[in-house]
Amino acid sequence: MPPFKSLPATVVTSIEIETLRLVLRKPHQGDVPSMARLANDSAVALMTGRLPFPYGESDAADFVRYQDEARKTGKELAFAIECRETGAFFGCIGLRFPKREVAEIGYWLGRPHWGQGLATEAARALIDHGFSTLPITSITGECRVINEASRRVMEKCGLRYVNSGLQHAPARGGALPIDRFSLARPDWASFKAWVPAVVREAAPLAELTP
Ligand SMILES: CC(C)(COP(=O)(O)OP(=O)(O)OC[C@H]1O[C@@H](n2cnc3c(N)ncnc32)[C@H](O)[C@@H]1OP(=O)(O)O)[C@@H](O)C(=O)NCCC(=O)NCCS
């Protein structure tokens, strides 16, 4: 079975997404040193359920290998987040498919790149790509209840709070309290269809009467 119903496997494996400041592209072994340096930061890793900490080059190499396979089998679609201008590696973003019709978004950025709207820019692009190309009905996300930055990223991307609970976090060695968010396809389609209206000063009423 091809990994994604509406995209040929050959396209999925090579796809790149370009935004104003970023390129989202397939992670490769050349990313390993930067990935290990930026992810080996407790402020990054401990906010996620999946990044081990400490995080070394062998973890990064395993991630790249796993993602290569996961792309081909349709389990996950992960991207390296690269600076469009310099080609520097900034972090990762991806979609997982826990159920066939649902994609779950996850992301992290190296600390030097926080606070510039980059995660939001990458997430919006990936959400557009997901809804435009895959037969999914919703995109979900979750973050630790203490993770205000990630909560804001999801809100700015149109995901809304659904509920809270405990989530198994393999790299944290237990379960973590998390908040869950979701964006349904009709809501995404609705705000993507809005065209800005022109607002101008109306002519004074007197000028309109003969
Ligand atoms: C979450 C993360 C990706 C955000 O990256 P970023 O590029 O800084 O995000 P953006 O700049 O697009 O948006 C961040 C928003 O959170 C807000 N924010 C940041 N820290 C905050 C805090 N401590 N409290 C409240 N809001 C906060 C910012 O002000 C911004 O909102 P605004 O545009 O309304 O001002 C980054 O912090 C990160 O990688 N963290 C560690 C890993 C992680 O948490 N991954 C997500 C796991 S669910």
The ligand as an ORCA input file, in Angstrom:
! r2SCAN-3c Opt
* xyz 0 1
  C       7.707     25.594     21.169
  C       8.737     26.198     20.219
  C       8.848     25.313     18.983
  C       8.261     27.599     19.819
  O       9.149     28.121     18.848
  P       9.146     29.681     18.434
  O       9.696     29.793     17.062
  O       9.772     30.472     19.502
  O       7.571     29.967     18.407
  P       6.876     31.261     17.775
  O       7.827     32.415     17.852
  O       6.314     30.905     16.449
  O       5.646     31.482     18.780
  C       5.845     31.370     20.173
  C       4.704     32.041     20.909
  O       4.745     31.646     22.273
  C       4.890     32.778     23.084
  N       5.686     32.374     24.230
  C       6.959     31.973     24.249
  N       7.327     31.665     25.505
  C       6.249     31.898     26.284
  C       5.994     31.780     27.664
  N       6.924     31.343     28.498
  N       4.767     32.110     28.121
  C       3.803     32.554     27.278
  N       3.981     32.657     25.935
  C       5.196     32.341     25.458
  C       5.541     33.818     22.202
  O       5.331     35.117     22.699
  C       4.812     33.547     20.893
  O       3.490     34.035     20.915
  P       3.067     35.473     20.255
  O       3.481     35.424     18.818
  O       1.610     35.543     20.470
  O       3.853     36.512     21.017
  C      10.132     26.328     20.889
  O       9.991     27.080     22.072
  C      10.721     24.967     21.236
  O      11.317     24.322     20.403
  N      10.567     24.543     22.510
  C      11.115     23.274     22.973
  C      10.500     22.065     22.293
  C       8.999     22.098     22.351
  O       8.396     22.621     23.284
  N       8.376     21.503     21.324
  C       6.947     21.373     21.294
  C       6.564     20.169     22.037
  S       4.800     20.062     22.204
*
